[in-house]
Amino acid sequence: MSTKERPAIWAEVDRKEFARVIENLLENIVKYNQDGQGAWITVSEKAGEAKIIVLDDGQAIAEEMIPVLFDPFVRGDEARTSKGGTGLGLAIARKIVRRLDGELTYCYAEGKNQFTIQLPVDNRP
């Protein structure tokens, strides 16, 4: 099925705020994906939820960092090579997504860092 034939997936978001979420995730890839070669974004819908997945093939985030990954001022320096940052990007991104009644999570699977945004679908005609 071509891109033009796929049905639209609608979720009610503030464009400026949601753009900040995506920018923060992509900026993290630029800062921390020193070993990898790629980044991908996928969008799908299932069971009334829009799912946006941002992936990169860089080094995994250290297991001990995962429980605090979305806390303010946490930086991934210990997990992956860093070019700086305040440690606020993921905390801000999660806060925005939660205001939209969604969730932002992280896992490392199949050799890729995976940040998943889940949002309720807006059933437009």
Backbone as numpy.savetxt, mean C-alpha at the origin, in Angstrom:
# Nx Ny Nz CAx CAy CAz Cx Cy Cz
-9.52 -10.59 -21.55 -10.36 -9.42 -21.55 -9.47 -8.18 -21.55
-9.74 -7.26 -22.43 -8.92 -6.05 -22.49 -9.29 -5.11 -21.35
-8.42 -4.13 -21.11 -8.64 -3.15 -20.04 -9.95 -2.41 -20.24
-10.29 -2.08 -21.47 -11.51 -1.33 -21.76 -12.77 -2.12 -21.44
-12.72 -3.44 -21.47 -13.88 -4.28 -21.22 -14.11 -4.55 -19.74
-13.16 -4.30 -18.92 -13.30 -4.59 -17.49 -14.22 -3.58 -16.84
-15.10 -4.06 -15.97 -16.01 -3.12 -15.31 -15.25 -2.23 -14.32
-15.75 -1.02 -14.16 -15.13 -0.09 -13.21 -15.39 -0.57 -11.78
-14.44 -0.27 -10.92 -14.59 -0.55 -9.49 -14.65 0.80 -8.80
-15.73 1.05 -8.11 -15.95 2.34 -7.47 -15.79 2.23 -5.96
-15.05 3.17 -5.39 -14.93 3.31 -3.94 -14.95 4.80 -3.65
-15.67 5.20 -2.64 -15.76 6.61 -2.32 -14.53 7.03 -1.53
-13.71 7.91 -2.14 -12.49 8.39 -1.50 -12.34 9.88 -1.74
-11.59 10.54 -0.88 -11.16 11.90 -1.13 -9.94 11.78 -2.05
-10.02 12.32 -3.24 -8.95 12.13 -4.23 -7.59 12.58 -3.71
-7.56 13.73 -3.08 -6.28 14.27 -2.59 -5.69 13.37 -1.50
-6.53 12.97 -0.56 -6.06 12.13 0.54 -5.65 10.74 0.04
-6.46 10.16 -0.86 -6.14 8.83 -1.36 -4.89 8.86 -2.22
-4.70 9.93 -2.97 -3.46 10.08 -3.74 -2.27 10.07 -2.79
-2.43 10.67 -1.63 -1.34 10.69 -0.64 -1.01 9.27 -0.17
-2.02 8.44 0.00 -1.79 7.04 0.39 -0.93 6.34 -0.65
-1.34 6.44 -1.92 -0.60 5.77 -2.99 0.81 6.36 -3.12
0.92 7.68 -3.03 2.24 8.31 -3.10 3.15 7.83 -1.98
2.64 7.72 -0.76 3.46 7.26 0.36 3.95 5.84 0.12
3.08 4.97 -0.39 3.50 3.59 -0.65 4.54 3.53 -1.76
4.34 4.30 -2.82 5.31 4.31 -3.91 6.64 4.95 -3.50
6.58 6.01 -2.69 7.82 6.63 -2.20 8.62 5.65 -1.36
7.94 4.81 -0.58 8.64 3.79 0.20 9.38 2.82 -0.70
8.78 2.48 -1.83 9.46 1.58 -2.76 10.74 2.25 -3.27
10.65 3.52 -3.63 11.82 4.24 -4.12 12.91 4.30 -3.05
12.52 4.55 -1.81 13.49 4.68 -0.71 14.11 3.35 -0.31
13.31 2.29 -0.27 13.76 1.05 0.35 14.01 -0.11 -0.59
13.54 -0.08 -1.81 13.70 -1.21 -2.72 15.03 -1.12 -3.44
16.09 -1.31 -2.71 17.43 -1.20 -3.28 17.86 -2.45 -4.04
17.36 -3.61 -3.63 17.77 -4.86 -4.24 16.87 -5.28 -5.39
15.64 -4.81 -5.39 14.66 -5.27 -6.35 14.71 -4.52 -7.67
13.91 -5.00 -8.58 13.88 -4.44 -9.92 12.51 -3.88 -10.31
11.48 -4.16 -9.51 10.16 -3.77 -9.98 9.17 -3.43 -8.90
8.08 -2.82 -9.36 6.95 -2.48 -8.51 5.69 -2.68 -9.34
4.62 -3.08 -8.68 3.36 -3.35 -9.37 2.20 -2.86 -8.52
1.12 -2.49 -9.20 -0.13 -2.16 -8.52 -1.23 -2.95 -9.20
-2.03 -3.66 -8.40 -3.18 -4.37 -8.94 -4.43 -3.86 -8.24
-5.53 -3.89 -8.97 -6.83 -3.47 -8.42 -7.84 -4.55 -8.76
-8.62 -4.95 -7.75 -9.65 -5.95 -7.97 -10.82 -5.68 -7.02
-11.89 -6.40 -7.26 -13.08 -6.27 -6.40 -13.60 -7.66 -6.11
-13.93 -7.88 -4.83 -14.48 -9.17 -4.43 -15.30 -8.97 -3.16
-16.45 -9.55 -3.16 -17.33 -9.55 -1.98 -17.54 -8.15 -1.40
-17.79 -7.19 -2.29 -18.10 -5.84 -1.83 -16.92 -5.02 -1.37
-15.71 -5.49 -1.67 -14.51 -4.74 -1.30 -13.62 -4.49 -2.51
-13.14 -3.26 -2.59 -12.11 -2.94 -3.58 -10.77 -3.26 -2.93
-9.91 -3.91 -3.68 -8.60 -4.28 -3.16 -7.53 -3.70 -4.07
-6.69 -2.84 -3.50 -5.56 -2.27 -4.23 -4.30 -2.84 -3.59
-3.48 -3.49 -4.38 -2.26 -4.11 -3.86 -1.06 -3.43 -4.51
-0.16 -2.95 -3.67 1.09 -2.33 -4.11 2.21 -3.28 -3.73
2.94 -3.76 -4.73 3.99 -4.76 -4.51 5.33 -4.25 -4.96
6.39 -4.77 -4.33 7.75 -4.57 -4.84 8.56 -5.82 -4.55
9.61 -6.01 -5.33 10.42 -7.23 -5.21 11.71 -7.00 -4.44
11.72 -6.01 -3.58 12.90 -5.74 -2.76 12.98 -6.65 -1.55
13.98 -6.38 -0.74 14.21 -7.15 0.48 13.01 -7.04 1.40
12.67 -8.14 2.06 11.54 -8.16 2.99 11.80 -7.24 4.17
10.74 -6.70 4.71 10.81 -5.93 5.94 11.05 -6.91 7.08
11.95 -6.59 7.97 12.31 -7.48 9.07 11.08 -7.83 9.91
10.99 -9.09 10.30 9.85 -9.59 11.08 9.59 -8.74 12.32
10.64 -8.31 13.00 10.46 -7.53 14.24 9.89 -6.13 13.98
9.99 -5.67 12.72 9.45 -4.35 12.37 7.95 -4.40 12.05
7.47 -5.54 11.63 6.09 -5.64 11.14 5.05 -5.20 12.18
5.15 -5.60 13.46 4.11 -5.17 14.41 4.04 -3.65 14.62
5.11 -2.94 14.34 5.13 -1.48 14.56 5.25 -0.70 13.25
5.14 -1.38 12.14 5.38 -0.79 10.83 4.51 0.44 10.56
3.27 0.43 11.05 2.35 1.54 10.78 2.31 2.55 11.92
3.19 2.42 12.90 3.27 3.38 14.00 4.03 4.63 13.53
3.66 5.80 14.06 4.39 7.02 13.68 5.87 6.93 14.04
6.70 7.51 13.23 8.15 7.65 13.40 8.94 6.35 13.31
8.29 5.29 12.84 9.01 4.03 12.61 9.58 4.09 11.20
10.86 3.81 11.11 11.53 3.80 9.81 12.09 2.41 9.56
12.14 2.03 8.31 12.59 0.70 7.93 14.08 0.57 7.78
14.84 1.49 8.37 16.30 1.47 8.20 16.90 0.13 8.56
16.36 -0.48 9.63 16.92 -1.75 10.08 16.56 -2.87 9.12
15.46 -2.69 8.37 14.99 -3.75 7.49 15.60 -3.66 6.10
15.68 -2.45 5.59 16.17 -2.26 4.22 16.95 -0.96 4.19
17.75 -0.79 3.16 18.57 0.42 3.04 17.67 1.63 2.87
17.95 2.71 3.60 17.10 3.90 3.58 17.84 5.11 3.03
17.08 5.99 2.38 17.60 7.28 1.95 16.99 8.38 2.79
16.53 8.06 3.98 15.94 9.07 4.85 14.44 8.97 4.89
13.83 9.92 5.58 12.38 9.94 5.76 12.06 10.16 7.21
10.81 10.55 7.44 10.40 10.87 8.81 9.83 9.67 9.56
9.42 8.65 8.84 8.77 7.53 9.48 7.28 7.78 9.68
6.71 8.73 8.97 5.29 9.04 9.11 4.45 8.53 7.94
5.05 8.21 6.83 4.31 7.86 5.62 3.30 6.75 5.80
3.72 5.61 6.36 2.80 4.49 6.52 1.76 4.77 7.59
2.13 5.49 8.65 1.16 5.84 9.68 0.06 6.74 9.10
0.47 7.71 8.30 -0.50 8.61 7.66 -1.36 7.84 6.68
-0.76 6.98 5.89 -1.51 6.20 4.90 -2.57 5.34 5.59
-2.20 4.66 6.66 -3.17 3.81 7.35 -4.29 4.65 7.96
-3.95 5.79 8.52 -4.97 6.66 9.12 -5.98 7.12 8.07
-5.50 7.50 6.89 -6.39 7.93 5.81 -7.29 6.78 5.38
-6.72 5.61 5.17 -7.50 4.45 4.73 -8.55 4.09 5.77
-8.22 4.14 7.03 -9.20 3.83 8.08 -10.33 4.85 8.12
-10.02 6.13 7.82 -11.08 7.14 7.75 -12.06 6.83 6.61
-11.61 6.08 5.64 -12.45 5.68 4.52 -13.13 4.34 4.78
-13.12 3.89 6.05 -13.69 2.60 6.46 -12.98 1.43 5.81
-11.69 1.60 5.55 -10.91 0.54 4.95 -9.79 0.08 5.85
-8.91 -0.72 5.30 -7.76 -1.23 6.05 -6.55 -1.29 5.14
-5.38 -1.02 5.72 -4.10 -1.11 5.04 -3.25 -2.11 5.81
-2.78 -3.13 5.11 -1.99 -4.18 5.76 -0.73 -4.46 4.95
0.20 -5.18 5.58 1.46 -5.56 4.93 1.69 -7.06 5.12
2.25 -7.68 4.10 2.80 -9.03 4.23 3.90 -9.20 3.19
4.72 -10.20 3.40 5.75 -10.57 2.42 5.37 -11.95 1.92
5.10 -12.05 0.62 4.66 -13.32 0.06 5.24 -13.48 -1.34
5.63 -14.70 -1.66 6.14 -15.05 -2.99 7.25 -14.10 -3.45
8.13 -13.71 -2.50 9.27 -12.88 -2.83 8.96 -11.41 -3.04
7.79 -10.98 -2.56 7.41 -9.58 -2.76 6.83 -8.98 -1.49
7.18 -7.70 -1.26 6.52 -6.91 -0.23 5.15 -6.53 -0.77
4.13 -6.72 0.05 2.77 -6.50 -0.42 2.01 -5.63 0.57
1.65 -4.43 0.14 0.79 -3.56 0.92 -0.59 -3.63 0.28
-1.60 -4.00 1.08 -2.95 -4.19 0.58 -3.88 -3.16 1.20
-4.60 -2.44 0.35 -5.62 -1.49 0.77 -6.96 -2.14 0.44
-7.82 -2.27 1.44 -9.16 -2.79 1.23 -10.15 -1.69 1.59
-11.07 -1.41 0.66 -12.07 -0.36 0.84 -13.44 -0.90 0.47
-14.49 -0.40 1.14 -15.82 -0.80 0.72 -16.13 -0.27 -0.68
-16.82 -1.10 -1.47 -17.18 -0.72 -2.83 -18.41 0.17 -2.79
-18.39 1.19 -3.62 -19.53 2.08 -3.83 -20.27 1.55 -5.04
-21.46 0.99 -4.85 -22.19 0.35 -5.94 -22.89 1.38 -6.82
-22.14 1.98 -7.71 -22.70 2.96 -8.66 -23.34 2.21 -9.82
-24.30 2.84 -10.48 -24.94 2.18 -11.63 -23.98 2.00 -12.79
